[in-house]
């Protein structure tokens, strides 16, 4: 190729670097590890991150489970342009600014899958496929078949992650927990309370925020949970109205159309909006997202594609879906919680919150993926469902000394309001949300 005809590549990184929360290394050091492409080096990046690094025509990207990261490769006369952002609409707006808006379609965007380094070569047309290198592979069946030991290690890892987070945030800012009184939010609240006291941090900075539409069971459950431990003074209910729920607005916010994620995000938006209206300057929020995925606590019978064997035999199935390189892996959306975490991330970002779930950290997932699920369940579904409560309850007792109440599992949306009320407001059919999503780009 004649020098005058050579492509000139362009990279536009729209990611907000201030959202990276790294421990024991700088942003420049973290980017250098991503650029190396060495999975062992990337695995040592401790914290929440979405990172892009470039060397000439080689671009490498990586993200943690809790940070959505999307990209789009546009064609230009002078060479390819790679645009990277946390949202599709940010990519579209950048293309419009550059006069390339006609190239955009949401299905042409790509999501960096969690736990992989994605390498792209900016070589022009046709574009070569990305190269995926896994950087996080927890060892399966590494824990003993002892629920007391597993619980202590699991909640111990949770406490370690919360301690790092607490020591990295502004010591004067208040801390909220999105709280239902369920196992995940309940354990996050109790361990946060415990670690704050251990670190000499006043628990007066802490609140448990519970969303209440007036007819859901969570408000009562949250009160019972905290009163049982004489911690009721931390509870603050956030009232909401059905008028606050606009399915089209939810789809626009999360840029997705899976019904359960749309419903969950609707509750997240209502909670974030309510807190923001009451506390204009509140910023720090904790939640328990990822706890169900870690201990495989989803109703298998609701998904015709799943059996208990597929759930317990596939590494991080609920975190990553069927996995990169599989027929059912979506390049646009990734899979599992890697895709679905936008249900938590986008509502929090929209209302200016810095949110964090310690259940998404690799150190915690490493313990949960090490649970010998086959030995403990013998492929019995009810036994699988009972494991999470037992593991977490025992771990909370060992780590904090508290006897954590446990209640029947409910999804966020089913606790905030009556199920029938929810269904009257929000359809159950994916096709309805998909149409609304596509209408955004008509």
C-alpha positions as a Markdown table, in Angstrom:
| # | Residue | x | y | z |
|---|---|---|---|---|
| 1 | Unk | 0.0 | 0.0 | 0.0 |
| 2 | Unk | 1.3 | 3.4 | -0.9 |
| 3 | Unk | 2.0 | 5.6 | 2.2 |
| 4 | Unk | -0.6 | 8.1 | 1.0 |
| 5 | Unk | -3.2 | 5.4 | 1.0 |
| 6 | Unk | -2.5 | 4.1 | 4.4 |
| 7 | Unk | -5.3 | 4.1 | 7.0 |
| 8 | Unk | -5.2 | 6.5 | 9.9 |
| 9 | Unk | -7.0 | 5.0 | 12.8 |
| 10 | Unk | -8.8 | 7.0 | 15.5 |
| 11 | Unk | -9.9 | 6.0 | 19.0 |
| 12 | Unk | -12.4 | 8.0 | 21.0 |
| 13 | Unk | -12.6 | 7.0 | 24.7 |
| 14 | Unk | -15.7 | 8.5 | 26.3 |
| 15 | Unk | -15.4 | 6.5 | 29.5 |
| 16 | Unk | -15.3 | 8.6 | 32.7 |
| 17 | Unk | -11.9 | 7.8 | 34.3 |
| 18 | Unk | -13.2 | 9.1 | 37.7 |
| 19 | Unk | -15.5 | 6.1 | 37.9 |
| 20 | Unk | -12.6 | 3.7 | 38.2 |
| 21 | Unk | -12.1 | 2.8 | 41.9 |
| 22 | Unk | -8.7 | 1.1 | 42.0 |
| 23 | Unk | -6.8 | -0.2 | 45.1 |
| 24 | Unk | -3.0 | -0.1 | 45.4 |
| 25 | Unk | -2.3 | 1.0 | 41.8 |
| 26 | Unk | -2.7 | 4.1 | 39.6 |
| 27 | Unk | -4.9 | 4.4 | 36.6 |
| 28 | Unk | -1.8 | 4.5 | 34.4 |
| 29 | Unk | -0.5 | 1.3 | 35.9 |
| 30 | Unk | -3.9 | -0.4 | 35.4 |
| 31 | Unk | -4.0 | 0.7 | 31.8 |
| 32 | Unk | -0.5 | -0.6 | 31.2 |
| 33 | Unk | -1.6 | -4.0 | 32.5 |
| 34 | Unk | -4.5 | -4.1 | 30.1 |
| 35 | Unk | -2.3 | -3.1 | 27.3 |
| 36 | Unk | 0.1 | -5.9 | 28.1 |
| 37 | Unk | -2.7 | -8.4 | 27.2 |
| 38 | Unk | -1.3 | -10.6 | 30.0 |
| 39 | Unk | -4.3 | -12.2 | 31.8 |
| 40 | Unk | -2.4 | -12.7 | 35.0 |
| 41 | Unk | -1.4 | -9.0 | 35.0 |
| 42 | Unk | -5.0 | -7.9 | 34.4 |
| 43 | Unk | -6.3 | -10.2 | 37.1 |
| 44 | Unk | -4.2 | -8.3 | 39.7 |
| 45 | Unk | -6.1 | -5.1 | 39.0 |
| 46 | Unk | -8.1 | -4.7 | 42.2 |
| 47 | Unk | -11.3 | -2.7 | 42.1 |
| 48 | Unk | -14.0 | -1.5 | 39.8 |
| 49 | Unk | -12.8 | -0.5 | 36.3 |
| 50 | Unk | -13.5 | 0.0 | 32.6 |
| 51 | Unk | -10.2 | 0.5 | 30.8 |
| 52 | Unk | -9.0 | 1.0 | 27.3 |
| 53 | Unk | -5.3 | 1.0 | 26.3 |
| 54 | Unk | -3.7 | 1.5 | 22.9 |
| 55 | Unk | -0.4 | 0.9 | 21.2 |
| 56 | Unk | -0.6 | 2.0 | 17.5 |
| 57 | Unk | -3.2 | -0.1 | 15.8 |
| 58 | Unk | -3.7 | -2.4 | 18.7 |
| 59 | Unk | -6.4 | -1.6 | 21.2 |
| 60 | Unk | -7.1 | -3.7 | 24.3 |
| 61 | Unk | -10.1 | -3.3 | 26.7 |
| 62 | Unk | -11.2 | -4.8 | 30.0 |
| 63 | Unk | -13.8 | -4.2 | 32.6 |
| 64 | Unk | -14.9 | -5.5 | 36.0 |
| 65 | Unk | -18.4 | -7.1 | 36.3 |
| 66 | Unk | -20.0 | -4.0 | 37.6 |
| 67 | Unk | -18.9 | -1.6 | 34.8 |
| 68 | Unk | -20.8 | -1.7 | 31.4 |
| 69 | Unk | -18.4 | -1.0 | 28.5 |
| 70 | Unk | -19.5 | -0.8 | 24.9 |
| 71 | Unk | -17.7 | 0.0 | 21.6 |
| 72 | Unk | -18.5 | 0.7 | 18.0 |
| 73 | Unk | -16.2 | 0.5 | 15.0 |
| 74 | Unk | -17.1 | 3.2 | 12.4 |
| 75 | Unk | -15.8 | 3.4 | 8.8 |
| 76 | Unk | -14.1 | 6.6 | 7.6 |
| 77 | Unk | -12.4 | 7.5 | 4.3 |
| 78 | Unk | -9.1 | 7.9 | 6.2 |
| 79 | Unk | -9.4 | 4.8 | 8.3 |
| 80 | Unk | -11.5 | 3.2 | 11.1 |
| 81 | Unk | -12.7 | 5.0 | 14.2 |
| 82 | Unk | -13.3 | 3.1 | 17.4 |
| 83 | Unk | -15.7 | 4.8 | 19.9 |
| 84 | Unk | -15.9 | 3.4 | 23.4 |
| 85 | Unk | -18.5 | 4.4 | 26.1 |
| 86 | Unk | -20.6 | 3.0 | 28.8 |
| 87 | Unk | -23.8 | 3.8 | 26.9 |
| 88 | Unk | -25.2 | 3.3 | 23.4 |
| 89 | Unk | -26.6 | 6.8 | 23.2 |
| 90 | Unk | -23.2 | 8.3 | 24.0 |
| 91 | Unk | -21.7 | 6.3 | 21.0 |
| 92 | Unk | -24.6 | 7.5 | 18.8 |
| 93 | Unk | -24.1 | 11.2 | 19.8 |
| 94 | Unk | -20.4 | 10.9 | 19.1 |
| 95 | Unk | -21.1 | 9.5 | 15.6 |
| 96 | Unk | -23.5 | 12.3 | 15.0 |
| 97 | Unk | -20.9 | 14.9 | 16.0 |
| 98 | Unk | -18.5 | 13.4 | 13.5 |
| 99 | Unk | -21.0 | 13.2 | 10.7 |
| 100 | Unk | -21.1 | 9.4 | 10.9 |
| 101 | Unk | -24.6 | 9.0 | 12.5 |
| 102 | Unk | -26.0 | 7.1 | 9.5 |
| 103 | Unk | -23.7 | 4.1 | 10.4 |
| 104 | Unk | -25.2 | 3.7 | 13.8 |
| 105 | Unk | -27.6 | 0.9 | 14.8 |
| 106 | Unk | -27.8 | -0.5 | 18.4 |
| 107 | Unk | -27.1 | -4.0 | 17.1 |
| 108 | Unk | -23.8 | -2.9 | 15.7 |
| 109 | Unk | -22.5 | -1.9 | 19.1 |
| 110 | Unk | -20.5 | -4.4 | 21.1 |
| 111 | Unk | -20.2 | -5.0 | 24.8 |
| 112 | Unk | -16.9 | -5.9 | 26.3 |
| 113 | Unk | -17.7 | -9.1 | 28.3 |
| 114 | Unk | -16.7 | -9.1 | 31.9 |
| 115 | Unk | -13.6 | -11.1 | 32.9 |
| 116 | Unk | -12.0 | -10.9 | 29.4 |
| 117 | Unk | -9.4 | -8.7 | 27.7 |
| 118 | Unk | -10.7 | -7.8 | 24.3 |
| 119 | Unk | -8.1 | -7.0 | 21.6 |
| 120 | Unk | -9.0 | -5.2 | 18.4 |
| 121 | Unk | -6.7 | -4.5 | 15.5 |
| 122 | Unk | -7.6 | -1.2 | 13.7 |
| 123 | Unk | -6.6 | -2.4 | 10.3 |
| 124 | Unk | -9.4 | -1.0 | 8.1 |
| 125 | Unk | -11.9 | -2.8 | 6.0 |
| 126 | Unk | -12.9 | -5.6 | 6.5 |
| 127 | Unk | -12.6 | -5.4 | 10.3 |
| 128 | Unk | -10.9 | -8.4 | 11.9 |
| 129 | Unk | -12.7 | -10.2 | 14.7 |
| 130 | Unk | -11.8 | -9.3 | 18.3 |
| 131 | Unk | -9.6 | -11.6 | 20.3 |
| 132 | Unk | -10.9 | -12.6 | 23.7 |
| 133 | Unk | -8.6 | -13.6 | 26.5 |
| 134 | Unk | -10.1 | -14.7 | 29.9 |
| 135 | Unk | -8.4 | -13.0 | 32.8 |
| 136 | Unk | -10.5 | -14.4 | 35.7 |
| 137 | Unk | -11.0 | -18.1 | 36.1 |
| 138 | Unk | -12.0 | -19.1 | 39.6 |
| 139 | Unk | -11.1 | -22.7 | 40.6 |
| 140 | Unk | -14.3 | -24.8 | 40.9 |
| 141 | Unk | -14.9 | -27.2 | 43.8 |
| 142 | Unk | -12.0 | -25.6 | 45.8 |
| 143 | Unk | -14.0 | -25.3 | 49.1 |
| 144 | Unk | -14.7 | -28.2 | 51.5 |
| 145 | Unk | -18.3 | -29.5 | 51.7 |
| 146 | Unk | -18.7 | -27.7 | 55.1 |
| 147 | Unk | -21.2 | -24.9 | 55.1 |
| 148 | Unk | -19.7 | -23.3 | 58.2 |
| 149 | Unk | -16.3 | -23.1 | 56.5 |
| 150 | Unk | -17.8 | -21.9 | 53.3 |
| 151 | Unk | -19.9 | -19.3 | 55.0 |
| 152 | Unk | -16.9 | -17.9 | 57.0 |
| 153 | Unk | -14.8 | -17.6 | 53.9 |
| 154 | Unk | -17.6 | -16.1 | 51.8 |
| 155 | Unk | -18.6 | -13.4 | 54.2 |
| 156 | Unk | -15.0 | -12.9 | 55.2 |
| 157 | Unk | -14.2 | -12.0 | 51.6 |
| 158 | Unk | -17.3 | -9.8 | 51.6 |
| 159 | Unk | -16.0 | -8.0 | 54.7 |
| 160 | Unk | -12.5 | -7.5 | 53.2 |
| 161 | Unk | -14.0 | -5.9 | 50.1 |
| 162 | Unk | -16.2 | -3.6 | 52.1 |
| 163 | Unk | -13.2 | -2.6 | 54.3 |
| 164 | Unk | -11.3 | -1.6 | 51.1 |
| 165 | Unk | -14.2 | 0.3 | 49.8 |
| 166 | Unk | -14.9 | 2.1 | 53.1 |
| 167 | Unk | -11.3 | 3.2 | 53.3 |
| 168 | Unk | -11.3 | 4.5 | 49.8 |
| 169 | Unk | -14.4 | 6.8 | 50.0 |
| 170 | Unk | -14.7 | 10.3 | 51.6 |
| 171 | Unk | -14.8 | 9.7 | 55.4 |
| 172 | Unk | -17.4 | 12.4 | 55.8 |
| 173 | Unk | -20.0 | 11.2 | 53.3 |
| 174 | Unk | -23.1 | 9.3 | 54.3 |
| 175 | Unk | -23.6 | 5.7 | 53.0 |
| 176 | Unk | -26.8 | 4.2 | 51.9 |
| 177 | Unk | -27.7 | 0.6 | 51.4 |
| 178 | Unk | -30.5 | -0.4 | 49.0 |
| 179 | Unk | -32.3 | -2.6 | 51.5 |
| 180 | Unk | -35.1 | -5.1 | 51.3 |
| 181 | Unk | -34.3 | -7.3 | 54.3 |
| 182 | Unk | -33.5 | -10.1 | 52.0 |
| 183 | Unk | -30.3 | -12.2 | 52.2 |
| 184 | Unk | -28.2 | -10.2 | 49.9 |
| 185 | Unk | -29.0 | -6.6 | 50.9 |
| 186 | Unk | -29.3 | -7.8 | 54.6 |
| 187 | Unk | -25.8 | -9.3 | 54.6 |
| 188 | Unk | -24.3 | -6.2 | 52.9 |
| 189 | Unk | -25.9 | -4.0 | 55.5 |
| 190 | Unk | -24.8 | -6.1 | 58.5 |
| 191 | Unk | -21.3 | -6.6 | 57.3 |
| 192 | Unk | -21.0 | -2.8 | 56.4 |
| 193 | Unk | -22.2 | -2.0 | 59.9 |
| 194 | Unk | -19.7 | -4.5 | 61.5 |
| 195 | Unk | -16.7 | -3.3 | 59.4 |
| 196 | Unk | -17.5 | 0.3 | 60.1 |
| 197 | Unk | -17.3 | -0.3 | 63.8 |
| 198 | Unk | -14.1 | -2.4 | 63.4 |
| 199 | Unk | -12.5 | 0.5 | 61.5 |
| 200 | Unk | -13.6 | 3.1 | 64.0 |
| 201 | Unk | -16.1 | 4.7 | 61.5 |
| 202 | Unk | -19.3 | 6.0 | 63.0 |
| 203 | Unk | -22.3 | 3.9 | 62.0 |
| 204 | Unk | -24.3 | 7.2 | 62.2 |
| 205 | Unk | -23.2 | 7.7 | 58.5 |
| 206 | Unk | -25.2 | 4.6 | 57.5 |
| 207 | Unk | -28.8 | 4.2 | 56.4 |
| 208 | Unk | -30.9 | 1.4 | 55.0 |
| 209 | Unk | -33.2 | 2.7 | 52.3 |
| 210 | Unk | -36.3 | 0.6 | 51.5 |
| 211 | Unk | -38.5 | 1.3 | 48.5 |
| 212 | Unk | -42.2 | 1.3 | 49.3 |
| 213 | Unk | -45.1 | 1.5 | 46.9 |
| 214 | Unk | -47.6 | 1.0 | 49.7 |
| 215 | Unk | -48.6 | -2.6 | 49.0 |
| 216 | Unk | -45.3 | -4.5 | 48.8 |
| 217 | Unk | -43.9 | -6.8 | 51.4 |
| 218 | Unk | -40.4 | -5.4 | 51.6 |
| 219 | Unk | -41.2 | -2.5 | 53.9 |
| 220 | Unk | -42.6 | -4.9 | 56.5 |
| 221 | Unk | -39.8 | -7.4 | 56.0 |
| 222 | Unk | -37.1 | -4.7 | 56.3 |
| 223 | Unk | -38.5 | -3.5 | 59.5 |
| 224 | Unk | -38.7 | -7.0 | 61.0 |
| 225 | Unk | -35.2 | -7.7 | 59.9 |
| 226 | Unk | -33.6 | -4.7 | 61.6 |
| 227 | Unk | -35.9 | -4.7 | 64.7 |
| 228 | Unk | -34.8 | -8.3 | 65.3 |
| 229 | Unk | -31.3 | -7.0 | 65.7 |
| 230 | Unk | -32.2 | -3.8 | 67.5 |
| 231 | Unk | -31.0 | -1.8 | 64.5 |
| 232 | Unk | -34.4 | -0.4 | 63.4 |
| 233 | Unk | -33.1 | 3.2 | 63.8 |
| 234 | Unk | -31.1 | 2.8 | 60.5 |
| 235 | Unk | -34.2 | 2.1 | 58.4 |
| 236 | Unk | -35.7 | 4.8 | 56.2 |
| 237 | Unk | -38.5 | 3.9 | 53.8 |
| 238 | Unk | -38.7 | 5.7 | 50.5 |
| 239 | Unk | -42.3 | 6.1 | 49.3 |
| 240 | Unk | -43.0 | 5.8 | 45.6 |
| 241 | Unk | -46.1 | 6.0 | 43.3 |
| 242 | Unk | -47.1 | 3.9 | 40.4 |
| 243 | Unk | -47.1 | 7.2 | 38.5 |
| 244 | Unk | -43.3 | 7.2 | 38.8 |
| 245 | Unk | -43.1 | 4.1 | 36.6 |
| 246 | Unk | -42.8 | 4.7 | 32.9 |
| 247 | Unk | -41.7 | 1.5 | 31.1 |
| 248 | Unk | -40.5 | 3.5 | 28.0 |
| 249 | Unk | -38.3 | 5.6 | 30.2 |
| 250 | Unk | -36.8 | 2.5 | 31.9 |
| 251 | Unk | -36.0 | 1.0 | 28.6 |
| 252 | Unk | -34.4 | 4.2 | 27.5 |
| 253 | Unk | -32.3 | 4.3 | 30.7 |
| 254 | Unk | -30.9 | 0.8 | 30.6 |
| 255 | Unk | -30.9 | 0.4 | 26.8 |
| 256 | Unk | -32.1 | -3.2 | 27.1 |
| 257 | Unk | -35.4 | -5.1 | 26.9 |
| 258 | Unk | -35.2 | -8.2 | 29.1 |
| 259 | Unk | -38.4 | -8.0 | 31.2 |
| 260 | Unk | -36.9 | -9.0 | 34.5 |
| 261 | Unk | -34.1 | -6.5 | 34.1 |
| 262 | Unk | -36.6 | -3.8 | 33.0 |
| 263 | Unk | -38.7 | -4.4 | 36.1 |
| 264 | Unk | -35.7 | -4.4 | 38.4 |
| 265 | Unk | -34.4 | -1.2 | 36.9 |
| 266 | Unk | -37.8 | 0.4 | 37.3 |
| 267 | Unk | -37.6 | -0.2 | 41.0 |
| 268 | Unk | -34.0 | 1.1 | 41.0 |
| 269 | Unk | -35.0 | 4.3 | 39.3 |
| 270 | Unk | -37.9 | 4.8 | 41.7 |
| 271 | Unk | -35.5 | 4.3 | 44.7 |
| 272 | Unk | -32.8 | 6.5 | 43.4 |
| 273 | Unk | -35.2 | 9.2 | 42.4 |
| 274 | Unk | -36.8 | 9.1 | 45.9 |
| 275 | Unk | -33.5 | 9.3 | 47.7 |
| 276 | Unk | -32.3 | 12.1 | 45.4 |
| 277 | Unk | -35.4 | 14.2 | 46.0 |
| 278 | Unk | -35.0 | 13.8 | 49.8 |
| 279 | Unk | -31.2 | 14.1 | 49.9 |
| 280 | Unk | -29.9 | 16.3 | 47.0 |
| 281 | Unk | -26.2 | 15.7 | 47.9 |
| 282 | Unk | -26.2 | 12.0 | 48.8 |
| 283 | Unk | -23.7 | 10.1 | 46.7 |
| 284 | Unk | -22.6 | 6.7 | 48.1 |
| 285 | Unk | -24.8 | 3.7 | 47.8 |
| 286 | Unk | -24.3 | 0.0 | 48.4 |
| 287 | Unk | -26.4 | -2.9 | 47.2 |
| 288 | Unk | -26.4 | -6.7 | 47.1 |
| 289 | Unk | -26.5 | -7.2 | 43.3 |
| 290 | Unk | -24.7 | -10.4 | 42.4 |
| 291 | Unk | -25.5 | -12.4 | 45.5 |
| 292 | Unk | -28.1 | -14.6 | 43.7 |
| 293 | Unk | -25.7 | -15.2 | 40.8 |
| 294 | Unk | -22.9 | -16.2 | 43.2 |
| 295 | Unk | -24.8 | -18.9 | 44.9 |
| 296 | Unk | -27.0 | -19.9 | 42.0 |
| 297 | Unk | -30.2 | -18.9 | 43.6 |
| 298 | Unk | -32.6 | -18.4 | 40.7 |
| 299 | Unk | -35.7 | -20.4 | 40.0 |
| 300 | Unk | -34.5 | -22.9 | 37.3 |
| 301 | Unk | -38.1 | -23.8 | 36.4 |
| 302 | Unk | -38.7 | -20.3 | 35.1 |
| 303 | Unk | -36.1 | -20.8 | 32.3 |
| 304 | Unk | -36.8 | -23.6 | 29.8 |
| 305 | Unk | -33.1 | -23.5 | 28.7 |
| 306 | Unk | -31.8 | -24.5 | 32.2 |
| 307 | Unk | -31.5 | -27.6 | 34.2 |
| 308 | Unk | -29.8 | -28.0 | 37.6 |
| 309 | Unk | -27.0 | -29.8 | 35.8 |
| 310 | Unk | -26.4 | -26.9 | 33.4 |
| 311 | Unk | -26.4 | -24.5 | 36.4 |
| 312 | Unk | -23.9 | -26.4 | 38.6 |
| 313 | Unk | -21.7 | -27.7 | 35.8 |
| 314 | Unk | -21.0 | -24.4 | 33.9 |
| 315 | Unk | -18.5 | -21.9 | 35.3 |
| 316 | Unk | -20.2 | -18.6 | 36.3 |
| 317 | Unk | -23.3 | -19.4 | 34.2 |
| 318 | Unk | -25.3 | -16.7 | 35.9 |
| 319 | Unk | -22.5 | -14.2 | 35.7 |
| 320 | Unk | -21.6 | -14.6 | 32.0 |
| 321 | Unk | -24.4 | -16.5 | 30.4 |
| 322 | Unk | -23.3 | -19.4 | 28.1 |
| 323 | Unk | -20.0 | -17.7 | 27.6 |
| 324 | Unk | -17.8 | -16.1 | 24.9 |
| 325 | Unk | -17.5 | -18.1 | 21.7 |
| 326 | Unk | -20.8 | -19.9 | 22.3 |
| 327 | Unk | -23.7 | -19.8 | 19.8 |
| 328 | Unk | -26.0 | -18.1 | 22.3 |
| 329 | Unk | -23.4 | -15.4 | 23.4 |
| 330 | Unk | -24.6 | -12.0 | 22.4 |
| 331 | Unk | -21.9 | -9.7 | 21.0 |
| 332 | Unk | -24.2 | -6.7 | 21.5 |
| 333 | Unk | -25.1 | -7.6 | 25.1 |
| 334 | Unk | -22.6 | -10.1 | 26.5 |
| 335 | Unk | -24.5 | -12.5 | 28.9 |
| 336 | Unk | -25.7 | -13.1 | 32.4 |
| 337 | Unk | -24.9 | -10.4 | 35.0 |
| 338 | Unk | -22.2 | -9.1 | 32.7 |
| 339 | Unk | -25.2 | -7.9 | 30.6 |
| 340 | Unk | -27.7 | -7.3 | 33.3 |
| 341 | Unk | -25.7 | -5.2 | 35.7 |
| 342 | Unk | -26.8 | -2.1 | 33.7 |
| 343 | Unk | -30.1 | -2.6 | 35.7 |
| 344 | Unk | -28.2 | -1.3 | 38.7 |
| 345 | Unk | -25.5 | 0.8 | 37.1 |
| 346 | Unk | -27.7 | 3.0 | 34.8 |
| 347 | Unk | -30.3 | 4.1 | 37.4 |
| 348 | Unk | -27.6 | 5.0 | 39.9 |
| 349 | Unk | -25.6 | 7.0 | 37.3 |
| 350 | Unk | -28.7 | 8.8 | 36.1 |
| 351 | Unk | -29.3 | 10.2 | 39.6 |
| 352 | Unk | -25.7 | 10.9 | 40.4 |
| 353 | Unk | -25.0 | 8.0 | 42.8 |
| 354 | Unk | -21.7 | 6.2 | 43.2 |
| 355 | Unk | -22.9 | 2.6 | 43.7 |
| 356 | Unk | -21.0 | -0.6 | 44.7 |
| 357 | Unk | -21.9 | -4.2 | 45.3 |
| 358 | Unk | -19.1 | -6.2 | 47.1 |
| 359 | Unk | -20.8 | -9.4 | 45.7 |
| 360 | Unk | -19.3 | -8.6 | 42.3 |
| 361 | Unk | -15.7 | -8.7 | 43.4 |
| 362 | Unk | -13.6 | -11.6 | 42.1 |
| 363 | Unk | -12.4 | -12.5 | 45.6 |
| 364 | Unk | -16.0 | -13.1 | 46.7 |
| 365 | Unk | -16.9 | -14.9 | 43.5 |
| 366 | Unk | -13.9 | -17.1 | 43.9 |
| 367 | Unk | -15.3 | -18.5 | 47.1 |
| 368 | Unk | -18.8 | -19.0 | 45.7 |
| 369 | Unk | -17.6 | -20.7 | 42.5 |
| 370 | Unk | -15.4 | -23.0 | 44.7 |
| 371 | Unk | -18.5 | -24.3 | 46.5 |
| 372 | Unk | -18.9 | -28.1 | 45.7 |
| 373 | Unk | -22.5 | -27.7 | 44.5 |
| 374 | Unk | -22.7 | -31.2 | 43.1 |
| 375 | Unk | -21.6 | -32.9 | 46.4 |
| 376 | Unk | -23.8 | -30.6 | 48.5 |
| 377 | Unk | -27.0 | -30.9 | 46.4 |
| 378 | Unk | -26.7 | -34.3 | 44.6 |
| 379 | Unk | -28.6 | -32.5 | 41.9 |
| 380 | Unk | -31.6 | -31.8 | 44.1 |
| 381 | Unk | -33.2 | -28.4 | 43.2 |
| 382 | Unk | -34.7 | -27.5 | 46.6 |
| 383 | Unk | -31.4 | -28.2 | 48.3 |
| 384 | Unk | -29.7 | -25.9 | 45.8 |
| 385 | Unk | -32.2 | -23.1 | 46.7 |
| 386 | Unk | -31.6 | -23.6 | 50.4 |
| 387 | Unk | -27.8 | -23.3 | 50.2 |
| 388 | Unk | -27.5 | -19.5 | 49.9 |
| 389 | Unk | -29.5 | -18.8 | 53.1 |
| 390 | Unk | -27.5 | -21.4 | 55.0 |
| 391 | Unk | -24.1 | -20.2 | 53.8 |
| 392 | Unk | -24.8 | -16.5 | 54.3 |
| 393 | Unk | -26.5 | -17.0 | 57.7 |
| 394 | Unk | -23.6 | -19.1 | 59.1 |
| 395 | Unk | -21.0 | -16.7 | 57.6 |
| 396 | Unk | -22.7 | -13.6 | 59.1 |
| 397 | Unk | -22.7 | -15.3 | 62.5 |
| 398 | Unk | -19.1 | -16.2 | 62.3 |
| 399 | Unk | -17.8 | -12.9 | 61.0 |
| 400 | Unk | -20.1 | -10.5 | 62.8 |
| 401 | Unk | -21.6 | -12.5 | 65.7 |
| 402 | Unk | -25.1 | -11.5 | 64.6 |
| 403 | Unk | -28.0 | -13.8 | 64.0 |
| 404 | Unk | -29.2 | -12.7 | 60.7 |
| 405 | Unk | -32.9 | -13.2 | 60.0 |
| 406 | Unk | -33.7 | -15.0 | 56.7 |
| 407 | Unk | -36.9 | -14.7 | 54.7 |
| 408 | Unk | -38.3 | -16.3 | 51.6 |
| 409 | Unk | -36.5 | -15.1 | 48.4 |
| 410 | Unk | -38.2 | -12.4 | 46.4 |
| 411 | Unk | -37.0 | -10.3 | 43.4 |
| 412 | Unk | -36.6 | -6.5 | 44.0 |
| 413 | Unk | -39.7 | -5.7 | 41.9 |
| 414 | Unk | -41.9 | -8.3 | 43.8 |
| 415 | Unk | -41.0 | -6.9 | 47.2 |
| 416 | Unk | -41.5 | -3.2 | 46.4 |
| 417 | Unk | -45.1 | -3.7 | 45.2 |
| 418 | Unk | -47.7 | -6.4 | 44.9 |
| 419 | Unk | -47.0 | -8.8 | 42.0 |
| 420 | Unk | -50.4 | -8.1 | 40.3 |
| 421 | Unk | -49.9 | -4.4 | 40.6 |
| 422 | Unk | -46.6 | -4.7 | 38.9 |
| 423 | Unk | -48.0 | -6.8 | 36.1 |
| 424 | Unk | -50.9 | -4.3 | 35.5 |
| 425 | Unk | -48.2 | -1.6 | 35.1 |
| 426 | Unk | -45.5 | -3.5 | 33.2 |
| 427 | Unk | -46.0 | -6.2 | 30.6 |
| 428 | Unk | -44.3 | -9.5 | 30.9 |
| 429 | Unk | -43.6 | -9.9 | 27.2 |
| 430 | Unk | -40.1 | -9.2 | 26.0 |
| 431 | Unk | -41.4 | -8.3 | 22.5 |
| 432 | Unk | -43.2 | -5.2 | 23.9 |
| 433 | Unk | -39.9 | -3.8 | 25.4 |
| 434 | Unk | -37.9 | -4.8 | 22.4 |
| 435 | Unk | -40.3 | -2.7 | 20.2 |
| 436 | Unk | -39.9 | 0.3 | 22.6 |
| 437 | Unk | -36.1 | -0.1 | 22.5 |
| 438 | Unk | -35.9 | -0.2 | 18.7 |
| 439 | Unk | -38.3 | 2.8 | 18.5 |
| 440 | Unk | -35.5 | 4.9 | 20.2 |
| 441 | Unk | -33.4 | 4.5 | 17.0 |
| 442 | Unk | -36.1 | 4.6 | 14.4 |
